[in-house]
Amino acid sequence: MSGAIAPTGLTPESEFPIQSYPDIPLWTENYCFVAYDPGSQIGLWTHLGRAPFDPTLWRELSFLYLPDGERLVSKGYGRSETPRGPGGATMAFQCVEPFRSWRMSRDGGSTRTTVDRLYNGMAGDRRHERLGFDLSLECHGAVWDWGEVEAAHQWGKLHYEQLVTVRGSITVAGEQIPFDGQGLRDHTSGPRDFTVFSSHIWSWANFPSGRGFIMLQLVVDGNLLTRAVIQEDGVLTAVEMHNSPVLTERAQHADPYVLELGDHRIRGEILHPFPNGFDGPNDICIGYDPAVTATANFENLSRFEWDGEIGYGHTERSIRLA
């Protein structure tokens, strides 16, 4: 599989959960898998991270995006980790072959809500319904490793990402729905403190030609920490980012934007928004409440246009409001 080889500094063992927890303030480990099927217009944002209050406990978050604007959401804690991947109460990620193939699965309860409710408040307890999925992730690109620059900015130390193809099925309201889409997987570990940056954007996309991009920009004390790569023929090339489409107010979250990456201009359009927020140093909340979530965040599935070609991916943007 072209390009699906670990860069220098990563080994197959880098894929698996860390087995010893360093005595470092705010240390954590996180896996984030995101996928979107443009045919069904169904998407998933999923996250397994070590709980801020106990590194042996995995906090799981799953957000299902339905095309009618409804969202199925859940947050819980559990200990179903295996030597090959993290696991919470109802969800697990399993490495089939390092840097080439993963499986993500879930079977449990979720609550149904809307974008408007999440924009104006935190998700509360509601009637639950079953949400299940069983998806295979095939890595079709190189591994982007940029953890070496992150320690000073408290986003993580180990940090690598990879574009993937995602196939399988999702079960909603008793109906099994085929899923055939694209996505990205992310693995980080190290100190994580969301309070050190005032805003950020994380954006990525896959295109039918095999092209893709990934970028992350943090605003820390008025300074920009920016990294971006373009993927072509399975090879990643670092490029400079010439603009800063971070949020300056919360209401901008669904506005279209442009990425100026090297000599390329890539236009982004928000298709399916998801408002949420960050609490304290490194907890992730479902929805936004200014009394709890000092930083407003958005996990928005997105459509991109690059030299006339259409691709799909994700736009994560935050702004600290308190």
C-alpha positions in Angstrom: 0.0 0.0 0.0 1.8 3.1 -1.3 3.1 5.5 1.4 1.5 3.7 4.4 4.9 3.4 6.1 5.8 4.9 9.5 8.1 7.8 9.4 11.4 7.9 11.3 10.7 7.9 15.0 7.6 5.9 14.9 7.4 2.1 15.3 4.5 -0.4 15.1 4.3 -0.2 18.9 3.5 3.6 18.5 0.0 2.5 17.3 -0.9 0.8 20.6 -2.0 2.3 23.9 0.9 3.3 26.2 1.4 0.8 29.0 3.0 3.1 31.5 1.7 6.5 32.5 4.4 9.2 33.0 4.1 11.4 36.1 3.6 14.6 34.0 0.9 17.2 34.8 -2.1 17.0 32.3 -0.6 14.0 30.5 -3.1 12.1 28.4 -3.5 9.9 25.3 -6.1 10.3 22.6 -7.3 8.5 19.5 -9.7 10.5 17.2 -11.3 8.9 14.2 -13.5 10.9 11.8 -15.4 9.7 8.7 -17.9 10.9 6.2 -19.9 9.2 3.5 -21.0 11.8 0.9 -23.4 9.4 -0.7 -25.6 8.9 2.4 -24.5 12.3 3.9 -23.8 10.4 7.2 -20.7 11.2 9.2 -19.0 10.1 12.4 -16.7 11.9 14.9 -15.4 9.5 17.5 -12.8 9.9 20.2 -11.2 7.7 22.8 -9.1 9.5 25.3 -7.7 8.8 28.8 -9.9 10.4 31.4 -8.3 13.6 32.9 -8.9 12.3 36.4 -7.7 8.7 35.8 -5.4 7.5 32.9 -6.5 3.9 33.3 -10.1 4.9 32.3 -11.0 5.7 28.7 -13.5 8.5 28.0 -15.5 7.8 24.8 -17.3 10.3 22.7 -19.3 9.5 19.6 -21.2 12.0 17.4 -23.3 10.7 14.5 -24.3 13.3 11.9 -27.6 12.6 10.1 -28.4 14.5 6.9 -31.6 16.0 8.4 -29.6 18.0 10.9 -30.2 15.6 13.9 -27.3 14.2 15.8 -26.9 11.1 17.9 -24.5 11.7 20.8 -23.0 9.9 23.7 -20.2 10.3 26.3 -19.1 7.6 28.7 -16.2 6.0 30.5 -15.0 2.4 30.5 -12.0 0.0 30.6 -12.2 -2.3 27.6 -8.7 -1.6 26.3 -6.8 -4.4 24.6 -3.1 -4.7 23.7 -4.1 -3.6 20.2 -6.2 -0.5 20.9 -8.2 1.6 23.3 -11.8 0.8 24.5 -14.4 2.4 26.6 -17.9 1.3 27.7 -19.4 0.8 24.3 -16.8 1.7 21.7 -13.4 0.2 20.7 -10.6 0.9 18.2 -8.5 -2.0 17.2 -5.3 -2.0 15.2 -5.4 -4.8 12.6 -2.0 -3.9 11.0 0.0 -0.9 12.1 -0.2 2.1 9.8 -2.3 0.1 7.3 -5.6 -1.1 8.8 -7.8 -0.4 11.8 -11.3 -1.3 13.0 -13.7 0.9 14.9 -16.8 -0.6 16.5 -19.6 0.5 18.8 -22.9 -0.9 20.2 -24.7 1.1 22.8 -27.2 3.9 23.7 -27.1 7.4 22.3 -29.4 10.4 22.6 -30.9 12.3 19.7 -30.5 16.1 19.6 -30.1 19.0 17.1 -27.5 21.5 16.1 -29.6 24.3 17.6 -29.8 22.6 21.0 -26.1 22.0 21.0 -25.3 25.6 20.0 -27.4 26.9 22.9 -26.7 24.5 25.6 -25.1 21.2 26.8 -26.5 17.9 26.0 -28.6 16.6 28.9 -30.2 13.3 29.7 -32.9 12.3 27.2 -34.5 9.1 25.9 -31.8 6.8 24.6 -31.7 4.7 21.4 -29.3 2.2 20.0 -26.4 3.4 17.9 -24.0 0.7 16.5 -21.3 0.7 13.9 -18.7 -1.7 12.6 -16.2 0.0 10.3 -12.9 -0.8 8.7 -10.3 1.9 8.1 -7.8 1.3 5.3 -4.9 3.7 5.4 -4.1 5.0 1.9 -1.5 7.6 2.6 1.6 8.4 4.4 1.8 9.1 8.2 2.1 12.7 9.1 4.2 13.0 12.3 4.7 16.4 13.8 4.7 15.7 17.5 8.2 17.0 17.9 7.1 20.7 17.7 4.2 20.4 20.1 5.6 20.0 23.6 5.9 23.8 24.2 2.3 24.3 23.1 0.6 21.7 25.3 -1.3 20.0 22.5 0.6 16.7 22.9 4.1 15.3 22.3 3.4 12.2 20.2 1.1 13.3 17.4 0.5 11.7 14.0 -2.3 11.6 11.6 -3.3 9.6 8.5 -5.9 9.8 5.8 -8.1 6.7 5.4 -10.9 5.0 3.5 -13.8 3.9 5.8 -16.2 1.1 4.9 -18.7 -1.0 6.8 -22.2 -0.3 8.3 -23.9 1.9 10.9 -27.1 0.8 12.7 -29.6 3.6 13.5 -33.2 3.2 14.6 -33.0 -0.6 13.9 -31.8 0.0 10.3 -28.4 -1.1 9.1 -27.0 1.5 6.7 -24.0 0.8 4.4 -21.1 3.2 4.9 -18.5 3.9 2.2 -16.6 7.1 2.8 -13.3 8.8 3.6 -11.8 9.9 6.9 -8.8 10.5 9.1 -7.3 8.9 12.2 -5.3 10.7 14.8 -3.2 9.5 17.7 -1.6 11.8 20.3 -0.1 11.5 23.7 1.6 13.9 26.1 0.5 17.0 28.1 -2.7 18.5 26.8 -4.0 21.9 27.9 -6.7 23.6 25.8 -6.4 26.8 27.8 -3.0 27.8 26.4 -4.4 28.7 22.9 -7.0 31.4 22.1 -8.2 29.8 18.9 -7.3 27.1 16.4 -8.3 25.4 13.2 -7.7 21.7 12.3 -8.7 20.9 8.7 -8.2 18.0 6.3 -9.8 16.4 3.3 -9.6 13.5 0.8 -10.1 13.9 -3.0 -11.1 11.3 -5.6 -7.7 11.7 -7.5 -5.9 10.6 -4.3 -4.9 14.1 -3.4 -5.4 15.3 0.2 -4.3 17.8 2.8 -4.0 18.1 6.5 -3.3 21.3 8.5 -3.3 22.5 12.1 -2.9 26.1 13.3 -2.9 27.2 16.9 -2.9 30.8 18.1 -0.8 31.0 21.3 -0.2 34.4 23.0 -0.9 36.0 19.7 1.6 33.9 17.8 0.7 31.3 15.1 1.9 27.7 15.3 1.1 26.3 11.9 1.9 23.0 10.1 0.4 21.8 6.9 1.0 19.0 4.4 -0.3 18.2 0.9 -0.6 14.6 -0.1 -0.2 13.5 -3.7 0.5 9.9 -4.9 0.7 8.8 -1.3 3.5 11.2 -0.6 3.3 14.0 1.9 4.9 17.4 1.2 5.2 20.1 3.9 3.8 23.5 2.7 3.5 26.9 4.2 0.1 28.3 5.1 -0.2 31.9 4.1 -3.5 32.9 5.9 -5.2 32.3 9.2 -8.9 31.3 8.9 -9.4 30.9 12.7 -12.6 32.1 14.3 -12.8 35.7 15.6 -16.4 35.2 16.9 -18.5 32.1 17.5 -21.2 33.0 15.0 -18.7 32.5 12.1 -18.4 28.8 12.6 -20.5 27.8 9.6 -19.0 30.4 7.2 -17.1 29.2 4.2 -13.4 29.9 4.2 -10.2 29.5 2.1 -6.9 27.7 2.9 -3.8 29.2 1.2 -1.4 26.3 1.3 1.8 26.9 -0.6 0.7 27.7 -4.2 -2.7 26.2 -3.6 -6.0 27.8 -2.8 -8.5 25.3 -1.3 -12.1 26.5 -0.6 -14.0 25.0 2.3 -17.7 24.8 2.8 -19.4 23.7 6.1 -21.9 20.9 5.4 -22.8 19.5 8.8 -21.9 21.5 11.9 -21.5 20.2 15.4 -21.2 22.8 18.3 -19.3 21.6 21.4 -16.8 23.0 23.9 -13.7 22.5 26.1 -13.9 22.5 29.9 -10.8 23.1 31.9 -7.5 21.9 30.7 -8.5 18.9 28.5 -12.1 17.8 28.9 -14.5 17.7 25.8 -18.2 18.5 26.3 -21.2 17.8 24.2 -22.7 21.2 23.4 -21.8 24.6 24.6 -22.6 26.3 27.9 -20.5 29.5 28.8 -20.8 28.6 32.5 -18.8 25.4 31.8 -17.1 25.6 28.4 -14.8 28.6 28.3 -13.7 27.5 24.8 -16.3 27.1 22.1 -15.5 24.4 19.6 -17.0 23.1 16.4 -16.6 19.7 14.7 -17.9 20.5 11.2 -18.0 18.0 8.3 -17.0 19.9 5.2 -16.8 20.0 1.4 -13.7 21.3 -0.3 -12.9 22.5 -3.8 -9.3 22.3 -5.1 -8.5 23.2 -8.7 -12.1 22.2 -9.6 -12.0 18.9 -7.9 -14.4 18.2 -5.0 -13.4 16.4 -1.8 -14.7 15.9 1.6 -13.3 16.2 5.1 -13.5 18.1 8.3 -13.1 21.5 9.9 -12.5 21.8 13.6 -12.3 25.4 14.9 -12.4 26.9 18.4 -12.4 30.2 20.1 -11.8 30.9 23.8 -14.5 33.2 25.1 -13.7 33.4 28.8 
